[in-house]
């Protein structure tokens, strides 16, 4: 008798017995939570609801040792890496912005002056598209694999959080336009000539305005936030004319101050209401686009932005950050309930991760006698220029010194008939002598050598020959860049990110829903493993530059 296996085919992968799915989900839901570290899942879990993060962790699979495998760990690079299944060395998004040698100025990751913004009421002074992304995404592959019948929608408050996950072939990417009044969701002419009726209808509800008529108080009694620093401390910025960074936040009065400087609706990015607004919009997108309603798998990306803005403003030790995470848990619960009702429990596949973590506020670390410091970039640039002047003669040897990346004046070096490789090494050898620098690799070495592990490998994974600098630097753990020499350690407020250290690289990765087993693993994996895993689940081609591996536990 021949036994027919209807649900899956068995195969071996690296010695593991795996199942190749033949019954794909109706909808894939990608959730990216900006600046959420892995430990945040556990630090606050006692007060999570049963239907949000806890439900995903309880019923799904938890990769507890998910690490980014490149530097820099920033928003654009993170979103691109998650959805392309590879690192900046291949997909080309080496930062939120980078120095462009051909124009001798900085460009943004999704900036595209050949496109227009669709749906804004503000002055249309910039455009946006995914054209700087050099490879396909898993969402592109889904579109191609279904002869473009699958729908792909991507939403975020940030433009890059929407555009990069959507890839080149998305039906639409939408983000929040805080510059307009009253805070509409907008898109790009890359995707459409005008907003769909359902988006226009949603915008007319003016939910940004409605959410900012309330005030923000803590979800629980403020004295119970014992996992955070006191509400009033020296590590946080004050908002909107407030004299201290303390609860409650009266939006009605604060927005008047923001309106004076033309950023009234940016306030929603610094409040839990921003996550609620995005959740509302995502639910409407699923319903109105009919995602997950037929036998062709669709895809929605939802990228939550507020956690990142809260972290930069107040820091991860703040009551504000804790309260945002607790309220985001309720947003996730609402989203799951809506998915259960519209797509059907067990009919969708969901993953949840982050684009990067964050370092504790440098002044907070220092006050608690933990390693921390400020790297004075202007001082380092001046010191390097002085050294190169003494070596090669006084001239403009540096085109751009952008934090970890040093762009030398290649035209000048060529004019002086010097070896670029030699000048790069001279700069690196000098910079490594500076007090807070622990690593300095040249572009020549990154192109010609193969680093197998450690920070050098992460630098190589983040280096792109056409876009990166001539020397890439690494600073001490806990040390953050200081672009303003007037800022002292005592004045540092809010956190940052971008390094290859664990506080920036260790993020959550949860899987939930159709064909996802229950369990957890401490095996070291990377976010670049997400895209090839989805490809295997959907039986479609990997993204063009994919270097990740399928997560075998999801198929065993």
C-alpha positions in Angstrom: 0.0 0.0 0.0 1.3 3.4 -0.9 0.9 5.9 2.0 0.0 9.4 0.8 1.3 12.2 2.9 -1.1 15.1 2.2 0.2 17.8 4.4 4.0 17.7 3.9 6.9 16.0 2.2 9.8 14.6 4.2 13.3 15.6 3.3 16.7 15.8 5.0 18.6 19.1 5.5 22.1 19.0 7.2 21.1 15.7 8.9 17.7 16.9 10.1 14.4 15.3 9.0 12.4 18.3 7.8 8.9 18.9 6.4 8.4 20.8 3.2 5.0 22.5 3.4 2.5 21.9 0.7 -0.4 23.7 2.4 0.8 27.3 2.7 -0.7 29.9 4.9 -3.3 32.4 3.5 -1.4 35.3 4.9 2.2 36.0 6.2 2.4 38.7 8.9 5.8 40.2 9.5 6.1 42.3 12.7 9.2 44.4 13.3 9.5 46.3 16.5 12.0 49.1 16.2 14.7 49.1 18.9 13.4 46.2 20.9 16.0 44.0 22.6 15.5 40.3 23.4 15.5 40.9 27.1 12.4 43.2 26.9 10.3 40.1 26.2 11.1 38.8 29.7 11.8 41.9 31.7 8.1 43.0 31.5 6.4 39.7 30.9 4.6 39.5 34.2 2.4 42.3 33.2 1.8 41.2 29.6 -1.7 40.2 28.7 -2.3 36.5 27.9 -3.3 37.3 24.3 -0.3 39.4 23.1 3.4 38.6 23.4 2.6 35.8 25.9 0.3 34.1 23.4 2.9 34.1 20.7 5.6 32.8 23.1 3.2 30.2 24.5 1.8 28.8 21.3 4.7 29.5 18.9 8.5 29.1 18.6 11.0 31.4 20.3 14.6 31.8 19.1 16.2 33.2 22.2 19.7 33.7 20.7 18.9 35.8 17.6 21.8 38.0 16.7 22.5 40.5 14.0 25.7 39.4 12.1 26.8 42.8 10.8 27.6 46.4 11.7 25.9 49.0 11.6 22.8 47.9 13.5 20.4 50.7 12.4 16.8 50.8 11.2 17.2 50.8 7.4 19.9 48.1 7.4 17.8 46.0 9.8 14.6 46.1 7.8 16.5 45.4 4.6 18.4 42.4 6.1 15.3 40.8 7.6 13.4 40.9 4.3 16.3 40.2 1.9 17.9 37.4 3.9 21.3 38.9 3.6 23.6 41.6 5.0 24.4 45.2 3.8 27.5 43.8 2.0 25.0 42.3 -0.5 21.8 44.3 -0.3 23.6 47.7 -0.2 21.6 49.4 2.6 24.6 50.2 4.7 22.9 52.8 7.0 20.0 55.1 7.3 22.1 57.4 5.2 25.6 57.3 3.7 28.0 59.5 1.9 27.8 59.3 -1.9 31.1 59.9 -3.6 29.6 60.8 -6.9 27.6 63.7 -5.5 29.8 64.4 -2.5 26.9 64.6 -0.2 24.8 62.3 2.1 21.9 60.4 0.7 19.1 58.7 2.5 18.3 55.0 2.2 15.0 55.4 0.4 15.4 58.9 -1.0 14.4 59.2 -4.7 13.9 62.6 -6.2 12.4 60.9 -9.3 9.3 60.1 -7.4 6.6 62.2 -5.6 4.9 61.7 -2.3 1.2 60.7 -2.8 -1.4 61.9 -0.3 0.4 64.5 1.6 -0.9 68.0 2.4 2.6 69.3 3.0 5.0 70.8 0.6 6.1 67.9 -1.7 9.9 68.4 -1.4 11.2 64.8 -1.5 10.5 61.4 -3.0 10.9 57.9 -1.9 11.3 54.4 -3.3 13.2 51.1 -2.8 15.6 51.7 -5.7 18.7 51.8 -3.4 18.0 48.3 -2.3 20.1 46.1 -4.6 18.5 42.7 -4.1 15.0 41.3 -4.1 13.1 40.7 -0.8 11.0 37.7 0.3 8.0 39.8 -0.6 9.3 40.3 -4.1 9.8 36.6 -4.4 6.2 36.0 -3.3 4.9 38.4 -5.9 7.0 36.8 -8.7 6.3 33.3 -7.5 2.5 33.8 -7.8 2.7 35.6 -11.1 2.1 38.8 -9.2 -1.3 37.6 -7.9 -0.2 37.7 -4.3 -0.8 41.0 -2.5 2.0 42.6 -0.5 1.2 45.6 1.7 3.7 47.2 4.1 2.9 49.8 6.8 4.9 51.8 9.3 5.1 55.2 10.8 8.6 55.5 9.3 9.0 55.6 5.5 12.0 53.2 5.5 10.1 50.8 7.8 7.4 50.5 5.2 9.3 50.8 1.9 12.3 48.4 2.5 10.2 45.4 3.7 7.8 45.9 0.8 10.6 45.5 -1.6 10.5 46.5 -5.2 7.3 44.8 -6.2 4.9 45.6 -3.3 1.4 46.6 -4.1 1.7 49.4 -1.7 3.8 50.8 1.1 2.3 53.4 3.5 3.8 55.5 6.3 2.7 58.4 8.5 3.2 61.9 7.4 3.7 64.0 10.6 4.6 67.0 8.5 1.0 67.2 7.1 -2.1 68.2 9.0 -3.8 66.2 10.4 -1.2 63.4 10.2 -2.2 61.3 7.2 -0.9 58.0 5.9 0.8 58.6 2.6 2.7 56.7 -0.1 4.9 57.2 -3.1 4.3 57.6 -6.9 6.5 54.6 -7.2 3.5 52.5 -6.1 0.5 54.6 -7.2 -0.9 57.8 -8.6 -3.4 58.4 -5.8 -4.3 56.8 -2.5 -6.9 54.0 -2.6 -10.4 55.0 -1.4 -10.0 53.1 1.9 -6.8 54.9 2.8 -8.5 58.3 2.0 -11.5 57.3 4.1 -9.2 56.2 7.0 -7.3 59.5 6.8 -10.5 61.5 6.9 -11.2 59.9 10.3 -8.3 62.1 11.5 -7.2 59.5 14.1 -3.9 61.2 14.6 -5.8 64.3 15.8 -8.2 62.2 17.9 -5.4 60.3 19.7 -3.7 63.5 20.6 -6.8 64.9 22.4 -6.1 62.4 25.2 -3.3 62.4 27.8 -0.8 59.7 28.5 -0.7 58.3 32.0 0.8 55.0 33.0 -1.2 51.8 32.4 -0.6 50.8 36.0 0.0 52.9 39.1 3.3 54.6 38.5 4.8 53.5 41.8 4.6 49.9 40.6 7.1 50.5 37.7 9.9 49.2 39.8 11.8 47.7 36.8 12.5 51.2 35.6 14.4 54.2 36.9 12.5 56.8 38.8 10.1 58.8 36.6 12.2 62.0 37.0 15.8 61.4 36.3 18.8 62.9 34.5 18.9 60.4 31.6 15.8 61.5 29.7 14.8 64.4 27.5 11.8 66.6 28.4 9.1 66.9 25.7 7.0 69.7 24.3 7.9 72.5 26.8 7.6 70.3 29.8 10.1 71.2 32.6 10.7 67.5 33.4 10.4 64.1 31.6 7.6 63.0 33.8 4.0 61.7 33.7 1.3 62.6 32.9 1.7 63.9 29.3 -1.1 66.3 28.4 -1.2 66.1 24.6 -3.7 68.9 24.3 -1.3 71.5 25.7 1.9 69.9 24.4 0.8 69.9 20.8 0.4 73.7 20.9 4.2 73.9 21.4 4.8 71.4 18.7 2.5 73.3 16.3 4.7 76.4 16.7 7.6 74.6 15.1 5.5 72.8 12.5 5.7 69.3 14.0 2.4 69.0 15.8 1.7 65.4 14.6 5.2 64.2 15.2 4.2 64.1 18.8 2.3 60.9 18.2 5.6 59.2 17.3 6.7 59.7 21.0 3.5 58.2 22.5 1.9 54.8 22.7 -0.9 56.3 20.6 1.4 56.0 17.6 1.4 52.2 18.0 -2.3 52.2 18.3 -2.7 54.3 15.2 -0.5 51.9 13.2 -2.4 48.9 14.5 -5.7 50.5 13.5 -4.3 51.2 10.0 -2.9 47.7 9.6 -6.2 46.0 10.5 -8.0 48.2 8.0 -5.4 47.3 5.3 -5.9 43.6 5.9 -9.7 44.0 5.7 -9.9 46.4 2.8 -7.2 44.8 0.6 -8.8 41.4 1.3 -5.5 39.9 2.5 -5.7 36.2 3.3 -9.1 35.7 1.7 -8.2 33.3 -1.1 -5.8 30.4 -1.8 -3.0 32.7 -2.9 -0.7 33.7 0.0 -0.6 37.4 0.8 1.9 39.3 2.9 1.7 42.3 5.3 4.6 43.9 7.0 3.8 46.0 10.2 6.8 47.9 11.5 6.2 49.6 14.9 8.3 52.8 15.2 7.4 54.3 18.6 9.7 52.1 20.7 12.7 53.5 18.8 11.7 57.1 19.3 10.9 56.5 23.0 14.3 54.9 23.4 16.2 57.8 21.8 14.2 60.3 23.8 14.0 58.7 27.2 16.2 55.6 27.2 15.4 51.9 27.9 15.6 52.4 31.6 12.6 54.8 31.6 9.1 54.4 32.8 8.0 55.7 29.4 9.7 52.9 27.6 8.3 50.2 30.0 4.8 51.6 29.6 5.0 51.7 25.8 6.1 48.0 25.7 3.1 47.1 28.0 0.7 49.0 25.8 2.2 47.6 22.6 1.5 44.2 24.0 -2.2 45.1 24.0 -1.9 46.3 20.4 -0.4 42.9 19.4 -3.3 41.2 21.2 -5.8 43.4 19.2 -4.0 42.5 16.0 -4.1 38.8 16.7 -7.8 38.9 17.5 -8.5 40.7 14.3 -6.4 38.2 12.3 -8.3 35.3 14.0 -11.6 36.9 13.0 -10.7 37.9 9.4 -8.2 35.4 8.2 -9.0 32.6 10.6 -7.1 31.1 13.5 -4.4 28.8 12.1 -4.6 30.3 8.6 -1.9 32.8 8.9 1.9 32.6 9.7 3.5 35.4 11.8 7.0 36.3 12.7 8.1 39.0 15.2 11.5 40.5 15.5 13.4 43.8 15.7 15.7 45.8 13.5 18.3 46.4 16.3 18.6 46.8 20.0 20.0 49.7 22.0 22.8 50.5 24.5 21.8 51.8 27.9 22.1 55.6 28.2 25.8 56.4 28.5 25.4 58.7 31.5 23.3 56.0 33.2 26.0 53.5 32.7 28.7 55.8 34.0 26.7 56.8 37.1 26.4 53.1 37.9 30.1 52.5 37.4 29.7 50.5 34.2 31.9 50.9 31.1 30.8 53.9 29.1 32.2 56.9 27.3 31.8 59.5 24.6 33.7 59.4 21.3 34.4 62.9 20.1 34.2 62.5 16.3 35.3 66.1 15.5 38.4 65.6 17.6 39.2 62.3 15.9 38.7 63.8 12.5 41.0 66.7 13.3 43.7 64.4 14.7 43.6 62.2 11.6 43.8 65.2 9.2 46.8 66.5 11.2 48.5 63.2 10.9 47.9 62.9 7.1 49.1 66.5 6.6 52.3 65.7 8.4 52.7 62.5 6.3 51.7 63.7 2.9 51.6 67.5 3.0 48.8 69.9 4.0 45.7 69.3 2.0 42.0 68.2 2.2 42.7 64.5 2.7 39.3 63.6 4.3 36.1 64.0 2.3 33.8 62.8 5.1 34.2 61.5 8.6 30.8 59.9 9.4 31.1 58.3 12.8 32.5 54.8 12.1 33.2 55.5 8.4 36.0 57.6 7.1 35.9 58.6 3.4 39.2 59.7 2.1 39.7 62.2 -0.8 40.4 59.6 -3.5 40.6 62.2 -6.3 43.4 64.0 -4.3 45.2 60.7 -3.6 45.1 59.8 -7.3 46.3 63.3 -8.2 49.2 63.0 -5.9 50.0 59.6 -7.3 49.7 57.9 -4.0 48.6 54.4 -3.4 45.0 54.3 -2.1 45.7 51.1 -0.3 48.8 52.6 1.5 46.9 55.8 2.5 44.0 53.8 3.8 46.4 51.7 5.9 48.2 54.8 7.1 44.9 56.2 8.3 43.8 53.0 9.9 47.1 52.5 11.7 46.9 56.0 13.2 43.2 55.7 14.2 43.8 52.5 16.1 46.2 54.4 18.3 43.4 56.7 19.5 42.1 56.0 23.0 38.6 54.8 22.4 39.1 52.9 19.1 39.4 49.1 19.3 39.2 48.3 15.6 40.1 49.9 12.3 39.8 48.0 9.0 40.6 49.4 5.6 38.3 49.0 2.5 41.2 47.2 0.8 41.4 44.6 3.5 37.6 44.2 3.6 37.6 43.5 -0.1 40.6 41.2 -0.3 40.5 39.2 3.0 38.0 36.9 4.4 37.2 37.2 8.1 35.7 34.2 9.6 34.3 35.3 12.9 34.1 38.1 15.5 33.8 41.9 15.0 35.9 41.9 11.8 33.4 39.5 10.2 30.6 41.7 11.2 32.3 44.7 9.7 32.8 42.8 6.5 29.2 41.8 6.4 28.2 45.5 6.7 30.7 46.8 4.1 29.7 47.5 0.6 32.5 48.3 -1.9 30.5 51.0 -3.8 29.0 52.8 -0.8 31.1 52.3 2.4 34.1 54.3 3.5 37.9 53.8 3.2 38.3 53.0 6.9 35.7 51.4 9.2 36.1 51.9 13.0 35.0 50.1 16.1 34.7 51.8 19.5 34.8 50.5 23.0 31.7 48.7 24.4 29.4 51.3 26.0 31.0 54.2 24.1 28.7 56.3 22.0 29.5 58.8 19.3 29.4 62.5 20.2 29.1 64.8 17.3 28.8 67.9 19.5 31.9 68.6 21.6 29.8 70.7 24.0 28.0 67.6 25.2 29.6 66.1 28.3 28.9 62.7 29.8 26.6 64.2 32.4 24.5 65.8 29.7 23.9 62.6 27.7 20.2 61.8 27.5 18.4 59.0 25.7 20.0 56.0 24.0 21.4 55.1 20.6 22.4 52.0 18.7 24.5 50.9 15.7 27.4 48.8 17.2 28.2 45.2 16.9 27.9 44.6 20.6 25.3 42.4 22.3 23.1 45.2 23.5 22.6 46.2 19.8 22.6 42.8 18.1 20.5 40.5 20.4 16.9 40.8 19.4 13.7 38.7 19.7 12.5 36.3 17.0 9.2 34.7 17.5 7.2 32.5 15.1 3.5 31.8 15.4 0.6 30.3 13.5 0.2 27.9 10.6 2.7 25.0 10.6 4.8 26.6 13.4 5.7 24.1 16.2 5.7 25.0 19.8 9.1 25.3 21.4 12.2 27.4 21.8 15.9 27.2 21.0 19.1 28.9 22.2 20.9 28.0 19.0 22.6 31.1 17.6 20.6 32.3 14.6 20.3 35.5 12.6 17.5 37.7 11.3 18.8 36.9 7.8 17.5 33.4 8.4 13.9 34.7 8.3 13.5 35.2 4.6 14.8 31.7 3.5 12.6 30.1 6.1 9.5 31.8 4.7 10.6 30.8 1.2 10.7 27.2 2.3 7.3 27.5 4.0 5.8 29.0 0.8 7.9 26.8 -1.6 9.1 29.9 -3.5 12.6 31.0 -4.6 14.9 32.7 -2.1 15.6 36.4 -2.4 18.3 37.0 -5.0 21.1 37.8 -2.5 20.0 35.5 0.3 22.9 34.2 2.5 20.8 33.0 5.4 19.7 29.4 6.2 16.3 28.0 6.9 15.5 27.7 10.6 15.5 23.9 10.8 13.4 23.8 14.0 10.4 25.3 12.1 10.3 22.2 9.8 11.2 19.3 12.1 
